[in-house]
Amino acid sequence: MSQELAWNGVHALVAPAPADARDAAAASAATHAAAVSVEYVTGARLAALAEDWSDLARRADAANVFMHPSLLSEAASAYPEREIGALAGFANGRLAGLWGFAHTGAHQSPLPLTVLAAPPAPNARAQRPKLSSDLDPKAYFEQAMSASSRKKLRQHRRRLGEKGVLASVVVTEPHAVGRAFEDFLSLEAAGWKGRQGTALANNAADAQYTRAMIAALAAQGDAEVHSLTLDGRPVSMQMLLRAGRTAFTWKTCYDESLHDVSPGTLLFEDYTAHLLADERVDAVDSCSFDDSGYMGSWQERSEIATLWFDARPRRSMTFLVFAQMQSTWLALRARAKTLYRKHLRKTGR
């Protein structure tokens, strides 16, 4: 059996029928392979796949909102230095898979490597804690939180409510989502991320990309904003994204002047209850890097791995050395973070 690999905007696998027609199994496999193609897509062609992607998200084993063609197109515009593109796989003419990537430096690595990284845009991630349960909100929280933790949240909610009119608000209308996201950018920038220069509004490209991302998703009903407001002013906010029957709690922020009454955790309680009752959602990805925060209250977990692989055809000793160096560095980094958290707990900070 021969195969041909062609690049000309199209990356296709061609498997002609074997010369021996008596090998029916091989002929069947070849016919099936010929119906599968993979296309390298960018720009307008990528954006044109949005409707096909929505259909794919409904069928996918693991939908990933950060692979939405509109988001990949906006990322390519906001981060031109990253050379963002995607491989789109088709089976019998129907979109069967989409992998967006960027030519960039390796994520969370000190090594001087250029890689094909996915997801391709900054601020796009899918990590550990998740929400996936048939329990009603009351039963879920009784299982997920201790009685003392639930009592403390009730006290915090009462104390915050004594300062004004407290309300939990969900915004889904596209223009309203856009306005709420501007409030989110301001609230995030007013906190520690703004002081450290890591808030979305601190970086022009990040702000451009995320505004366009939220607008594109909101137009399709796949972005909403959950807020806890005090006299109409948001004191904590959560950006929620959707892909098929999976939701993503992408970004959160809160008013740090009210940290003593935990507005972020109170909102977490509200949107957890909302999502448990939402019949359109099968699972919620926390988008959290770990389970050390209040997201760790969710009982379910997604197993996540960072995969490096060498795309060259022959075994590379250089790659093996780099991979071992990266593995060692990540282990040391994780150990340092663990020791730092123990220090904070010990000192009460």
Backbone hydrogen bonds in HBPLUS format (Angstrom, degrees):
<---DONOR---> <-ACCEPTOR-->    atom                        ^
c    i                          cat <-CA-CA->   ^        H-A-AA   ^      H-
h    n   atom  resd res      DA  || num        DHA   H-A  angle D-A-AA Bond
n    s   type  num  typ     dist DA aas  dist angle  dist       angle   num
A0011-HIS N   A0038-VAL O   2.88 MM  27  5.22 133.0  2.11 139.9 153.9     1
A0038-VAL N   A0011-HIS O   3.15 MM  27  5.22 129.1  2.42 139.5 152.4     2
A0023-ASP N   A0020-ASP O   3.13 MM   3  5.94 168.2  2.15 121.4 124.8     3
A0024-ALA N   A0022-ARG O   2.98 MM   2  5.63 124.4  2.30 109.1  93.1     4
A0027-ALA N   A0023-ASP O   3.06 MM   4  6.33 157.7  2.11 152.2 159.1     5
A0028-SER N   A0024-ALA O   2.91 MM   4  6.12 156.6  1.97 149.7 155.4     6
A0029-ALA N   A0025-ALA O   3.02 MM   4  6.27 158.8  2.06 147.4 153.0     7
A0030-ALA N   A0026-ALA O   2.90 MM   4  6.10 156.2  1.96 148.4 155.1     8
A0031-THR N   A0027-ALA O   2.94 MM   4  6.15 159.4  1.98 149.3 154.4     9
A0032-HIS N   A0028-SER O   3.01 MM   4  6.24 157.5  2.06 146.8 152.9    10
A0033-ALA N   A0029-ALA O   2.89 MM   4  6.14 160.3  1.93 149.5 155.0    11
A0034-ALA N   A0030-ALA O   2.94 MM   4  6.13 151.9  2.02 148.2 155.5    12
A0035-ALA N   A0032-HIS O   3.08 MM   3  5.37 144.0  2.21 103.5 113.9    13
A0036-VAL N   A0033-ALA O   3.02 MM   3  5.36 163.1  2.05 112.7 117.5    14
A0092-ASN N   A0035-ALA O   2.96 MM  57  5.17 170.9  1.96 145.3 148.3    15
A0037-SER N   A0090-PHE O   3.02 MM  53  5.30 158.0  2.07 145.9 152.7    16
A0090-PHE N   A0037-SER O   2.77 MM  53  5.30 167.0  1.79 163.6 166.7    17
A0039-GLU N   A0088-ALA O   2.80 MM  49  5.15 165.1  1.82 148.7 150.1    18
A0088-ALA N   A0039-GLU O   2.81 MM  49  5.15 170.4  1.82 152.0 154.6    19
A0041-VAL N   A0086-ALA O   2.83 MM  45  5.37 164.3  1.86 155.2 160.5    20
A0086-ALA N   A0041-VAL O   3.08 MM  45  5.37 138.3  2.26 150.4 160.1    21
A0046-LEU N   A0042-THR O   3.24 MM   4  4.95 154.2  2.31 110.0 113.2    22
A0046-LEU N   A0043-GLY O   3.10 MM   3  5.40 121.6  2.46 102.8 116.5    23
A0047-ALA N   A0043-GLY O   3.06 MM   4  6.43 162.7  2.10 154.3 159.2    24
A0048-ALA N   A0044-ALA O   2.92 MM   4  6.07 144.5  2.05 145.0 154.5    25
A0049-LEU N   A0046-LEU O   3.06 MM   3  5.51 160.1  2.10 111.9 118.3    26
A0050-ALA N   A0047-ALA O   3.26 MM   3  5.80 161.5  2.30 120.6 121.0    27
A0053-TRP N   A0049-LEU O   2.78 MM   4  5.98 152.1  1.85 157.8 167.1    28
A0054-SER N   A0050-ALA O   3.02 MM   4  6.30 151.2  2.10 146.0 152.9    29
A0055-ASP N   A0051-GLU O   3.19 MM   4  6.52 152.3  2.27 143.6 150.3    30
A0056-LEU N   A0052-ASP O   2.93 MM   4  6.25 151.2  2.01 143.3 151.9    31
A0057-ALA N   A0053-TRP O   2.74 MM   4  6.01 155.3  1.79 155.4 161.8    32
A0058-ARG N   A0054-SER O   3.32 MM   4  6.56 142.8  2.47 137.6 145.3    33
A0059-ARG N   A0056-LEU O   2.90 MM   3  5.12 134.7  2.11 102.7 116.1    34
A0060-ALA N   A0056-LEU O   2.82 MM   4  5.84 129.2  2.08 152.4 168.1    35
A0067-MET N   A0064-ASN O   3.02 MM   3  5.74 167.4  2.04 124.4 127.2    36
A0068-HIS N   A0065-VAL O   3.12 MM   3  5.51 160.3  2.16 117.3 118.2    37
A0071-LEU N   A0068-HIS O   2.91 MM   3  5.29 121.6  2.26 109.8 124.7    38
A0072-LEU N   A0068-HIS O   3.00 MM   4  6.35 155.3  2.06 155.3 163.3    39
A0073-SER N   A0069-PRO O   2.91 MM   4  6.11 157.6  1.96 151.2 156.9    40
A0074-GLU N   A0070-SER O   2.97 MM   4  6.18 157.8  2.02 143.4 149.5    41
A0075-ALA N   A0071-LEU O   2.86 MM   4  6.01 150.7  1.94 144.0 152.5    42
A0076-ALA N   A0072-LEU O   3.00 MM   4  6.22 151.1  2.08 143.7 150.7    43
A0077-SER N   A0073-SER O   3.17 MM   4  6.50 143.6  2.31 140.3 149.6    44
A0078-ALA N   A0074-GLU O   2.93 MM   4  6.18 157.1  1.98 149.9 156.2    45
A0079-TYR N   A0075-ALA O   2.80 MM   4  5.76 154.0  1.87 151.6 157.7    46
A0082-ARG N   A0079-TYR O   2.99 MM   3  5.67 165.5  2.01 123.0 127.8    47
A0083-GLU N   A0080-PRO O   3.46 MM   3  5.90 168.7  2.48 112.6 115.5    48
A0103-HIS N   A0082-ARG O   2.82 MM  21  5.40 133.8  2.04 163.0 167.1    49
A0085-GLY N   A0101-PHE O   3.10 MM  16  5.80 160.2  2.14 161.7 168.0    50
A0101-PHE N   A0085-GLY O   2.95 MM  16  5.80 165.0  1.98 156.6 159.0    51
A0087-LEU N   A0099-TRP O   2.87 MM  12  5.22 157.3  1.92 141.1 145.4    52
A0099-TRP N   A0087-LEU O   2.94 MM  12  5.22 161.6  1.97 148.6 154.8    53
A0089-GLY N   A0097-GLY O   2.81 MM   8  4.94 166.0  1.83 141.7 146.4    54
A0096-ALA N   A0089-GLY O   2.69 MM   7  5.41 174.3  1.69 150.1 151.9    55
A0091-ALA N   A0094-ARG O   2.87 MM   3  5.29 160.9  1.90 151.5 150.8    56
A0094-ARG N   A0091-ALA O   3.10 MM   3  5.29 167.0  2.12 111.2 114.6    57
A0102-ALA N   A0117-ALA O   2.93 MM  15  5.19 140.2  2.09 132.8 145.3    58
A0117-ALA N   A0102-ALA O   2.85 MM  15  5.19 161.7  1.89 149.8 150.3    59
A0104-THR N   A0115-VAL O   3.02 MM  11  5.59 159.8  2.06 156.5 161.0    60
A0115-VAL N   A0104-THR O   2.72 MM  11  5.59 169.2  1.73 170.8 168.4    61
A0113-LEU N   A0111-LEU O   2.87 MM   2  5.63 135.0  2.08 107.4  93.7    62
A0302-SER N   A0128-ARG O   2.96 MM 174  4.97 149.8  2.05 128.9 138.7    63
A0286-SER N   A0129-PRO O   3.11 MM 157  5.60 151.8  2.19 159.1 158.0    64
A0130-LYS N   A0300-GLU O   3.08 MM 170  5.28 164.8  2.10 126.3 125.0    65
A0131-LEU N   A0284-VAL O   2.86 MM 153  4.83 153.9  1.93 136.1 144.9    66
A0284-VAL N   A0131-LEU O   2.76 MM 153  4.83 141.9  1.90 138.2 149.1    67
A0140-TYR N   A0136-ASP O   2.90 MM   4  6.06 158.5  1.94 160.9 168.0    68
A0141-PHE N   A0137-PRO O   2.99 MM   4  6.17 169.9  2.00 157.4 158.5    69
A0142-GLU N   A0138-LYS O   3.09 MM   4  6.27 151.6  2.17 145.0 153.2    70
A0143-GLN N   A0139-ALA O   3.13 MM   4  6.32 137.8  2.32 138.2 148.4    71
A0143-GLN N   A0140-TYR O   3.06 MM   3  5.17 128.6  2.33  97.1 110.8    72
A0144-ALA N   A0140-TYR O   2.77 MM   4  5.98 151.5  1.85 150.4 160.0    73
A0145-MET N   A0141-PHE O   2.86 MM   4  5.49 159.3  1.90 143.9 146.7    74
A0150-ARG N   A0146-SER O   3.06 MM   4  6.39 160.6  2.10 153.7 158.5    75
A0151-LYS N   A0147-ALA O   2.95 MM   4  6.12 151.8  2.03 144.4 152.6    76
A0152-LYS N   A0148-SER O   2.94 MM   4  6.14 153.9  2.01 143.9 150.7    77
A0153-LEU N   A0149-SER O   3.06 MM   4  6.33 153.3  2.13 145.5 152.2    78
A0154-ARG N   A0150-ARG O   3.08 MM   4  6.36 153.5  2.15 143.9 150.7    79
A0155-GLN N   A0151-LYS O   3.04 MM   4  6.35 152.7  2.12 147.0 154.4    80
A0156-HIS N   A0152-LYS O   2.90 MM   4  6.19 156.7  1.96 148.8 155.3    81
A0157-ARG N   A0153-LEU O   2.88 MM   4  6.08 158.3  1.93 150.0 155.7    82
A0158-ARG N   A0154-ARG O   3.02 MM   4  6.20 155.7  2.08 144.1 150.5    83
A0159-ARG N   A0155-GLN O   2.92 MM   4  6.15 162.5  1.95 151.3 156.0    84
A0160-LEU N   A0156-HIS O   2.89 MM   4  6.05 161.2  1.93 150.4 155.5    85
A0161-GLY N   A0157-ARG O   2.93 MM   4  6.01 153.3  2.00 141.6 149.4    86
A0162-GLU N   A0158-ARG O   3.07 MM   4  6.32 128.6  2.34 139.1 151.8    87
A0162-GLU N   A0159-ARG O   3.23 MM   3  5.17 136.7  2.43  92.8 104.5    88
A0163-LYS N   A0160-LEU O   3.07 MM   3  5.50 158.3  2.12 111.0 117.8    89
A0164-GLY N   A0161-GLY O   3.35 MM   3  5.53 160.7  2.39 104.2 109.7    90
A0231-ASP N   A0165-VAL O   2.75 MM  66  4.85 165.9  1.77 141.2 144.5    91
A0167-ALA N   A0229-THR O   2.97 MM  62  5.25 155.9  2.03 145.9 150.6    92
A0229-THR N   A0167-ALA O   2.77 MM  62  5.25 164.8  1.79 160.9 164.2    93
A0169-VAL N   A0227-SER O   2.78 MM  58  5.13 167.7  1.79 156.3 160.4    94
A0227-SER N   A0169-VAL O   2.80 MM  58  5.13 162.6  1.83 155.3 159.8    95
A0171-VAL N   A0225-VAL O   2.84 MM  54  5.13 163.7  1.86 149.2 154.8    96
A0225-VAL N   A0171-VAL O   2.99 MM  54  5.13 156.5  2.05 142.0 149.6    97
A0176-ALA N   A0173-GLU O   2.99 MM   3  5.29 112.9  2.45 109.5 126.2    98
A0177-VAL N   A0173-GLU O   2.79 MM   4  5.98 150.1  1.88 158.8 168.3    99
A0178-GLY N   A0174-PRO O   3.06 MM   4  6.36 155.3  2.12 147.7 153.5   100
A0179-ARG N   A0175-HIS O   3.06 MM   4  6.41 156.5  2.12 147.3 152.9   101
A0180-ALA N   A0176-ALA O   2.88 MM   4  6.07 159.2  1.92 147.5 153.9   102
A0181-PHE N   A0177-VAL O   2.84 MM   4  6.05 146.0  1.95 146.5 156.1   103
A0182-GLU N   A0178-GLY O   3.22 MM   4  6.55 143.2  2.36 140.0 148.6   104
A0182-GLU N   A0179-ARG O   3.16 MM   3  5.22 124.4  2.48  95.0 108.7   105
A0183-ASP N   A0179-ARG O   3.21 MM   4  6.65 150.3  2.31 143.7 151.4   106
A0184-PHE N   A0180-ALA O   2.89 MM   4  6.24 147.5  2.00 143.4 153.4   107
A0185-LEU N   A0181-PHE O   2.88 MM   4  6.19 158.7  1.92 150.9 154.8   108
A0186-SER N   A0182-GLU O   3.11 MM   4  6.36 157.2  2.16 145.7 151.2   109
A0187-LEU N   A0183-ASP O   2.90 MM   4  6.12 163.5  1.93 152.7 157.2   110
A0188-GLU N   A0184-PHE O   2.85 MM   4  6.01 166.0  1.87 159.2 162.9   111
A0189-ALA N   A0185-LEU O   3.02 MM   4  6.08 159.0  2.07 141.7 147.8   112
A0190-ALA N   A0186-SER O   3.07 MM   4  6.24 131.0  2.32 139.0 151.2   113
A0190-ALA N   A0187-LEU O   3.27 MM   3  5.18 134.5  2.49  92.5 104.6   114
A0191-GLY N   A0188-GLU O   3.11 MM   3  5.47 161.0  2.14 110.8 116.8   115
A0194-GLY N   A0191-GLY O   3.08 MM   3  5.45 122.6  2.43 104.8 118.2   116
A0195-ARG N   A0191-GLY O   3.20 MM   4  6.61 154.9  2.27 148.1 155.3   117
A0196-GLN N   A0192-TRP O   2.94 MM   4  6.13 145.6  2.06 143.5 152.6   118
A0197-GLY N   A0193-LYS O   2.91 MM   4  5.95 112.2  2.38 134.5 150.8   119
A0198-THR N   A0193-LYS O   2.81 MM   5  4.98 144.7  1.93 150.5 150.9   120
A0197-GLY N   A0194-GLY O   3.17 MM   3  4.99 148.0  2.28  94.7 104.3   121
A0202-ASN N   A0199-ALA O   2.96 MM   3  5.33 151.9  2.04 110.5 119.4   122
A0203-ASN N   A0200-LEU O   3.30 MM   3  5.88 162.1  2.34 114.1 118.8   123
A0207-ALA N   A0203-ASN O   2.92 MM   4  6.18 165.1  1.95 161.0 165.2   124
A0208-GLN N   A0204-ALA O   2.92 MM   4  6.09 159.7  1.96 146.6 152.4   125
A0209-TYR N   A0205-ALA O   2.90 MM   4  6.06 169.7  1.92 152.5 155.4   126
A0210-THR N   A0206-ASP O   2.92 MM   4  6.02 172.8  1.92 154.3 156.8   127
A0211-ARG N   A0207-ALA O   3.03 MM   4  5.99 156.8  2.08 143.9 150.3   128
A0212-ALA N   A0208-GLN O   3.14 MM   4  6.28 164.4  2.16 146.9 151.3   129
A0213-MET N   A0209-TYR O   2.77 MM   4  5.96 153.0  1.84 150.2 159.3   130
A0214-ILE N   A0210-THR O   2.93 MM   4  6.01 169.0  1.94 148.2 150.2   131
A0215-ALA N   A0211-ARG O   3.02 MM   4  6.19 161.0  2.05 147.1 152.9   132
A0216-ALA N   A0212-ALA O   2.94 MM   4  6.08 161.5  1.97 148.6 153.4   133
A0217-LEU N   A0213-MET O   3.02 MM   4  6.23 164.9  2.04 153.9 157.8   134
A0218-ALA N   A0214-ILE O   2.82 MM   4  5.82 160.8  1.85 149.0 155.4   135
A0219-ALA N   A0215-ALA O   3.06 MM   4  6.11 150.5  2.15 142.9 149.7   136
A0220-GLN N   A0217-LEU O   3.01 MM   3  5.34 143.8  2.15 105.0 115.6   137
A0222-ASP N   A0217-LEU O   2.77 MM   5  4.81 161.8  1.80 145.4 139.2   138
A0221-GLY N   A0218-ALA O   2.98 MM   3  4.85 163.4  2.01 104.8 109.4   139
A0242-ARG N   A0222-ASP O   2.89 MM  20  4.70 137.8  2.07 140.2 136.1   140
A0224-GLU N   A0240-LEU O   2.91 MM  16  5.30 156.9  1.96 155.2 160.2   141
A0240-LEU N   A0224-GLU O   2.94 MM  16  5.30 173.7  1.95 164.1 162.0   142
A0226-HIS N   A0238-GLN O   2.95 MM  12  5.10 171.7  1.95 155.4 156.6   143
A0238-GLN N   A0226-HIS O   2.78 MM  12  5.10 151.4  1.86 155.4 160.7   144
A0228-LEU N   A0236-SER O   2.93 MM   8  5.31 160.8  1.97 150.4 153.5   145
A0235-VAL N   A0228-LEU O   2.79 MM   7  5.83 178.5  1.79 167.1 166.7   146
A0230-LEU N   A0233-ARG O   2.77 MM   3  5.14 158.4  1.82 141.5 144.1   147
A0233-ARG N   A0230-LEU O   3.08 MM   3  5.14 165.8  2.10 109.2 112.1   148
A0255-ASP N   A0235-VAL O   2.69 MM  20  4.93 154.3  1.76 148.3 143.8   149
A0237-MET N   A0253-CYS O   2.85 MM  16  5.49 160.0  1.88 155.5 158.4   150
A0253-CYS N   A0237-MET O   3.04 MM  16  5.49 149.0  2.14 150.4 154.9   151
A0239-MET N   A0251-LYS O   2.81 MM  12  5.23 168.6  1.82 158.9 162.9   152
A0250-TRP N   A0239-MET O   2.96 MM  11  5.64 122.1  2.30 149.0 163.8   153
A0241-LEU N   A0248-PHE O   2.87 MM   7  4.95 165.1  1.89 144.5 149.1   154
A0248-PHE N   A0241-LEU O   2.68 MM   7  4.95 151.4  1.76 147.2 148.5   155
A0243-ALA N   A0246-THR O   2.83 MM   3  5.36 158.7  1.88 163.6 168.2   156
A0246-THR N   A0243-ALA O   3.03 MM   3  5.36 161.1  2.06 128.7 134.0   157
A0282-ASP N   A0245-ARG O   2.79 MM  37  5.50 172.7  1.80 152.2 153.9   158
A0247-ALA N   A0283-ALA O   3.00 MM  36  6.46 160.9  2.04 151.5 157.1   159
A0285-ASP N   A0247-ALA O   2.78 MM  38  6.21 158.7  1.83 162.6 159.7   160
A0250-TRP N   A0248-PHE O   3.07 MM   2  5.43 119.8  2.45 107.3  90.9   161
A0249-THR N   A0285-ASP O   3.01 MM  36  6.45 155.7  2.08 158.5 166.3   162
A0258-LEU N   A0255-ASP O   3.05 MM   3  5.80 164.4  2.08 120.3 125.4   163
A0259-HIS N   A0256-GLU O   3.26 MM   3  5.02 156.2  2.32 109.4 106.8   164
A0261-VAL N   A0258-LEU O   3.01 MM   3  5.88 169.9  2.02 128.9 132.2   165
A0262-SER N   A0259-HIS O   3.16 MM   3  5.04 168.2  2.17 106.0 108.4   166
A0266-LEU N   A0262-SER O   3.07 MM   4  6.32 155.6  2.13 153.8 161.2   167
A0267-LEU N   A0263-PRO O   3.03 MM   4  6.21 155.3  2.09 143.6 149.4   168
A0268-PHE N   A0264-GLY O   2.96 MM   4  6.18 151.5  2.04 140.5 149.2   169
A0269-GLU N   A0265-THR O   2.98 MM   4  6.26 150.0  2.07 144.4 151.1   170
A0270-ASP N   A0266-LEU O   3.13 MM   4  6.48 149.1  2.23 139.8 147.9   171
A0270-ASP N   A0267-LEU O   2.97 MM   3  4.92 112.9  2.44  93.1 109.7   172
A0271-TYR N   A0267-LEU O   2.87 MM   4  6.20 168.6  1.88 168.4 167.9   173
A0272-THR N   A0268-PHE O   2.99 MM   4  5.94 146.5  2.11 141.6 150.8   174
A0273-ALA N   A0269-GLU O   3.23 MM   4  6.35 161.2  2.27 140.5 145.0   175
A0274-HIS N   A0270-ASP O   3.01 MM   4  6.28 155.4  2.07 145.0 152.5   176
A0275-LEU N   A0271-TYR O   2.92 MM   4  6.00 160.0  1.96 143.4 147.7   177
A0276-LEU N   A0272-THR O   2.96 MM   4  6.15 155.6  2.02 150.3 157.0   178
A0277-ALA N   A0273-ALA O   3.23 MM   4  6.38 140.4  2.40 140.2 149.4   179
A0278-ASP N   A0275-LEU O   3.15 MM   3  4.92 151.9  2.23  96.5 105.0   180
A0281-VAL N   A0278-ASP O   3.24 MM   3  5.76 168.7  2.25 116.3 119.6   181
A0296-GLY N   A0293-GLY O   2.97 MM   3  5.69 156.2  2.02 117.0 123.9   182
A0297-SER N   A0294-TYR O   2.97 MM   3  5.64 167.1  1.98 119.3 122.8   183
A0298-TRP N   A0295-MET O   3.03 MM   3  5.89 160.2  2.07 123.9 128.0   184
A0320-LEU N   A0316-SER O   3.15 MM   4  6.46 160.3  2.19 145.2 150.5   185
A0321-VAL N   A0317-MET O   2.95 MM   4  6.19 155.0  2.01 150.1 156.1   186
A0322-PHE N   A0318-THR O   2.97 MM   4  6.24 165.4  2.00 152.1 156.1   187
A0323-ALA N   A0319-PHE O   2.79 MM   4  5.98 161.3  1.83 156.0 161.5   188
A0324-GLN N   A0320-LEU O   3.03 MM   4  6.20 154.7  2.09 142.7 148.9   189
A0325-MET N   A0321-VAL O   2.95 MM   4  6.20 157.3  2.00 150.4 157.0   190
A0326-GLN N   A0322-PHE O   2.89 MM   4  6.13 157.3  1.94 151.2 157.3   191
A0327-SER N   A0323-ALA O   2.98 MM   4  6.17 159.7  2.02 146.5 151.8   192
A0328-THR N   A0324-GLN O   3.01 MM   4  6.21 160.5  2.05 148.6 153.4   193
A0329-TRP N   A0325-MET O   2.95 MM   4  6.16 157.3  2.00 146.7 153.3   194
A0330-LEU N   A0326-GLN O   2.91 MM   4  6.14 161.2  1.95 154.8 159.1   195
A0331-ALA N   A0327-SER O   3.10 MM   4  6.30 155.2  2.16 144.9 151.3   196
A0332-LEU N   A0328-THR O   3.05 MM   4  6.31 159.3  2.09 149.9 155.0   197
A0333-ARG N   A0329-TRP O   2.87 MM   4  6.07 153.6  1.94 147.4 155.6   198
A0334-ALA N   A0330-LEU O   2.90 MM   4  6.10 160.0  1.94 148.5 153.2   199
A0335-ARG N   A0331-ALA O   3.02 MM   4  6.22 155.7  2.08 143.8 150.6   200
A0336-ALA N   A0332-LEU O   2.93 MM   4  6.15 155.2  1.99 146.3 152.9   201
A0337-LYS N   A0333-ARG O   3.00 MM   4  6.28 156.0  2.06 149.7 155.8   202
A0338-THR N   A0334-ALA O   3.01 MM   4  6.26 155.6  2.08 146.4 153.0   203
A0339-LEU N   A0335-ARG O   3.03 MM   4  6.30 161.0  2.07 151.3 155.6   204
A0340-TYR N   A0336-ALA O   2.95 MM   4  6.13 153.2  2.02 145.3 153.1   205
A0341-ARG N   A0337-LYS O   2.98 MM   4  6.21 158.8  2.02 150.3 154.9   206
A0342-LYS N   A0338-THR O   3.04 MM   4  6.29 155.0  2.11 146.2 153.2   207
A0343-HIS N   A0339-LEU O   2.97 MM   4  6.20 149.5  2.07 143.1 151.5   208
A0344-LEU N   A0340-TYR O   2.99 MM   4  6.33 152.2  2.07 146.7 154.0   209
A0345-ARG N   A0341-ARG O   2.96 MM   4  6.23 161.8  1.99 150.8 155.3   210
A0346-LYS N   A0342-LYS O   2.90 MM   4  6.05 154.9  1.97 144.9 152.3   211
A0347-THR N   A0343-HIS O   2.96 MM   4  6.11 152.5  2.04 147.4 154.0   212
A0348-GLY N   A0344-LEU O   2.89 MM   4  5.85 114.6  2.33 136.1 151.9   213
A0349-ARG N   A0344-LEU O   2.98 MM   5  5.06 140.8  2.14 146.5 149.8   214
A0348-GLY N   A0345-ARG O   3.30 MM   3  5.02 145.8  2.42  90.6 100.4   215
